[in-house]
Amino acid sequence: MEKIQLQDKRFKLYMPYQQIQQAVDNVAEKINADMKDVDTPIFLGVLTGSFMFLADLMKRIQVQCDVVFIRLASYEGTSSTGKVQQLLGLTKSVKGRTVVVVEDIVDTGTTISELHHILSEAGAKEIRICTLLLKPNKYCGTLKIDYPALEIPNDFIVGYGLDYNQLGRQYKDIYVLDEEVDEEENSKRKSINVR
């Protein structure tokens, strides 16, 4: 599909599934090389957005590992609230373990920073960060993003696990907010109001 509608927003195709899968292949190759001598690393999926990325990534991981989840929230609509809520805590002990955090997207770095704090407090030996998407122009954190699969500009996107008000996660492609449509509709509204 070239365009999708989610509630009051329209989105256009930004990144097809094949391009996403190539990026997943590349990041999995790096992780496999780095984790080959690590004793059973934990891959920590950050719900809900990372579920598709984590599933595809795990099909390519060739080391013995554990997979666990945590659920955090920091978005409302199309913008970050700046506050991270822990909706589901760690489901397994990470004490003395190497943890690879698997995120859908890193923009400001607020969620990753909070998660790093949670894992450090829980006694993780080493924490690595893997994300499908990184917004380098918006990232203001100090933590190293060890495995960014793709870098993107500061656009609002949905699909492949990412959502707008909990909708759109099921699409295999990634879509970007169609700004042209919003500008057209705003112009129409203004011309109606002028009359």
N, C-alpha and C positions, 0 to 999 in steps of 0.2 A: 504494500500500500504506500502510496506517495504522501497521503495526508490522513490525519486522524483528528477527531473531535473528542475532547474530554471536558465535560461540563461546559463552562463558558470559554474555554481556550481551544485554539486550533494549533496543530503541530504539523510540521512537514518533515519528510525523511531527511535524516542527517547522516546516519552511518548504517550501512546494510550489515546484515548478520555475518556475511563472509568476511568482512573487514574486522569485525569484532572477534571472530574465531581465529583469525591470523594473529591478532594481538594476544589472545589467550594462549595460543601455541608458543609465542615468543616468551611470554612471562613465565609460563610453566617450565620452559627449558632452563631459564635462569634459576628458578627455585630448585629444580631437580639437581642442578649442579651445586648450588650452595648447601642443600640439605642432605646430600648423599652420605655424609659422615655424622649426621646428627641423629641421636637416639630418639626415635619416635616423636617428631615434632607435632605440636597441636596446631591445626588450622582452625582459627576462630572466625566463623562467619558472623558478620554484623547484620542482623535482620532489620528490616525485611528486604531492603534493597539489594543485598548481595546474593540472594538465593540462586539466581540464574548463573551469575559469574562463578560462584563457588562450585555449583554442580558441574559446569563445563571445565573449570580448572581442575577439580579433583579427578576427572576422567583422564587427565594427562600427568598427574603426579605419580612418580614411580618409586617413592620411598614409603616405608611403613609409617603410618601417621594416625593420629586421632583427629576427628572432626567434631567440634562443639560449636555452640551458638550463644550469642548474647543479643539482646534487643535494646537498642537505644533510639531515641527520637530527638530531632532538633529542628525539623521543618514544619511550617504551616503554609499551605498554598505553595507559592513559588519562591518563598524566602526563608532563610534560617532565622530561628528565634534567638540564636545566640546562647541558648541554654540547652543542656543535654539532659534528657531524662532517661533513667535506666528502667526499662519496662520489664525485662527478663534478665536476671543475673547470670553469672557464669554457671554452666551446668556440669563442670568438672574442675577439679583442682589443677592449677597451673604451676604450683610450687615446684621450683627447680627445673622447669621445663622451658624449651624453646617454643615460642608462640609466633605463628604467622597470622597476623590480623588480615582478614580478607574483607575489604570494603567495596562498595559499589562506586563511590565518588568521594574525593577529598577536595573541598573548596577552601573554606577559611582555616580548617584544621582544628576547630573546636572539638568535634567529636573524637578525632584521633587522639588529641591531647588528653581528654577525659578518659578515654579507653586505656591509654598508656599508663595513666595514674592508677586506674583500677587494677590493671595487670601487675604493675610494680608492687602495689600494696598486697596483692595476692601471692607475691613471691616468685613471679616468672623470672627465669634465669636470663633469657634473652627475648627481646620483642622485635619482630620485623613487621613492616607494614607493606601490604600488597593492596593495590586499588586498581579497579578497571579503568577509572577516569580520574585524572588530576587536572585541576584548574590552577596552573602555576602562577598566573597573574593575580589570583585571589588568595592563594595560600599565604598565610602570615604566621604559620606555626614554625617551631624550631626543630621538630622531629624530622629525621630523614625518612623520606618515602622510598623504601628499598626497591619495591617492584611496581612502578607505575606502568600499566599496560598501554595506556593512551593519554596524551595530553590534549586538552580542549580549551577553547576560550571560555569566558564567563557567560555562557548561555544556559538557559533553563532547558533541560532535556528530560524525556520520559522514554519508557520502553526498556526491555532487557533487564527487568527488575526495578527500574526507577519509576517513580510515580508522580502524579499531580493529584493531590487530595485522595490518595490511595487508589487511584485509577491509572491504568495504562501499563502496569507491570508486566502483563502477559505478552506483550509484543516482542518478537524476536529481534527486530531492528530497533535502532535508537532514533528518536524524533526530537526536533528542536522546536521551541515555541515560534510560531509563524508571526513574526513582528509586523510583516506587511499587512496581514489581515487585520491586526489590531489597529494599525494606523488608518486603514481604509474605513473601519467601523467608527473610529473616533471622528474622522472627517465627516462621515455621514451624519453622526449624531450632532455635530456642531452645526452643519448646514440645516438640519431639521430645527434645532433650537433657535437659529437666527431668524427663521421664518416666523 
